[in-house]
Structure formats: structure tokens, C-alpha cells
Amino acid sequence: MTAPLPSAALAPPAPQPAALRAMPLVFVLIWSTGFVVARYGMRHAPPLTFLAWRYALSIAAFGIWVLASRAAWPRGRAQWMHLSVTGVLMHGGYLGGVWCAVAHGLGAGTAALIVGLQPVLTALWTSARGHRHRIGVAQWIGLALGVAGLVMVVWNKLHLGQANALNIALALLALASITVGTLYQKRWVARCDVRSANLVQLGAALIVTLPLALFESGHFDPRPEALGALAWSVLVLTLGGSSLLYLLIQRGAATAVASLMYLVPPCTALLAWWLFGEDLGPLVLGGLVLTAIGVALVLRDARKAARG
């Protein structure tokens, strides 16, 4: 995602097979840093205020990219509306819910566990609706192993008194937003240039986030840690991670894409161990193994269904 894409194309050119195989791994590594960034950035800004700055700067970055490359804009009023809905859900609702839940005392591991249930909801929906990518027995086993692995990974981060009705509700809002947003985008958003699509989505997220941020107490304190967290959020998480998520949803079954979220909490645990010295004992390592097996089963069955 470093070089400008041809302006005549409505969608980025298809990557070579090796690059396509690497996209899920790169996405997981990028997305896993989100909780680490929250740990750094939330000390110096209220959650929605930080996110409003993130959206605004990301819009500026994508705007420069779109203008410089003359990227094509989405066609038709309906596509603008669909992209706006996904922006509110997948940026405003998901990120806003997670950041506010953590700000109100929910541990990052607990938030990761709740949001990590997305593949289960996606699988239940696709199966109930009888979509072409129907969930098979192996996928259900993979989903169950993934949940078990997630519980093992974050179990050592759960503490008494950490959860309450408010922060649990905010985390559930984030879970619902990313799940509905993923399914909505797969169903309604036509293939279009990822740069202009992200610009529309971020604009919609900023429109709903900024008014709420005005009611927060506190302000953005531009210390080096906060500026570094903001730069990483804009350049890596938004420009890189969100663009990859958009492409992955376009190129694969919704359940296969959602199953990648299983790897985020384990990778976050590894990053926290490396950066902050958090414990990585046998329980967490066992969860990593179960999660990897679960994801492998889900993706393998999804690929078979897609070929069939």
C-alpha cells in the first residue's frame, strides 16, 4: 500500500499470489497494535477526542493521496451512502466503543475477548441466512477452538471489579458495530478504489464522533507519547490496517475475513510481553496454539466453500 494505484481503476489491481497470501498476516500484525496504541495515547487525551484527531488527520492524508493519484471516486449516491454507513459502524462504532470501554475501566484483554467474538456472530448470521459460504462442521469446530483460545489468552488479564454495566455495554457496541459493518460492506458496497472509499468512511466517522468529543472533559495533550500514538494510528492503523481490512472483505468470504480477528488478542498478548514485560505463561501459550488451529480450520473450510 505504499505506491499510488492507477487512477483509471475503480479498485486496486489484484496482488500477486504471494502478496495476497501475506495480506492477512500483515493485517493481523497491524490491527494487533491498536490496544498498545490505546495504552500509550489514552493517558494524554479523552478517547473520542483522540479518535476525532485521528479521523481528521487520516482524512487529510487520504485526501492528499486521492488528489495526487487522481483516484476514482465511488459511483452513484447509493455507494456514498453505503460507504458512510460502514464508516460509522467500522470506524466510529467499533473504535469508539473499544476506546470508551477501556477509558471507563475495562481491561484491554477483556475488550479484546469481547470484540474477538465477532467470528462467532458472523458465522451464525451467514449460516442462518443460508448464504453460499455456509458454515461446515470443521468451521464450527474451528470457531469453538478460537473462542477457547481467546479465553485462555486473556484469562490472566481479567480482574475482579474491572467490568461494569457501562464498559461492558460499550464493548458490546463495538462488537456489534464491527460485525454488522463487515457484513454490510460485503453485501452492499461495490468494488471501488480503497483510497477514496476510506476517505468517505472516515468522513462519516468524524461527523458522528466530533460532536460527542465536545462533551468530554479534558483535552489532547501534545506530548511525545501522544503524538507518536497519533502518528501510528493515522499512518499505520488507519491508512494501512483499515485499507487492508477493506480489501480483505472485498476479496474473501465474510466468515473467513472475520476469523482473522481471532489472531488479534494473541498477537496483542505477544506485543504486550515484548514491550511491557507482561506475563506470557503456559495458559497464554496454550491459547495461542488453540487459536492458530481454530483459524486454520475456519480459513481452510472457507476456501473450500469458495472454490465449490
Helices and strands as residue ranges (DSSP letters): H 17-32, H 34-41, H 47-69, H 77-87, I 88-93, H 94-103, H 108-115, H 118-128, H 137-155, H 165-188, H 194-213, H 224-232, I 233-242, H 243-251, H 254-259, G 260-263, H 264-276, H 282-307
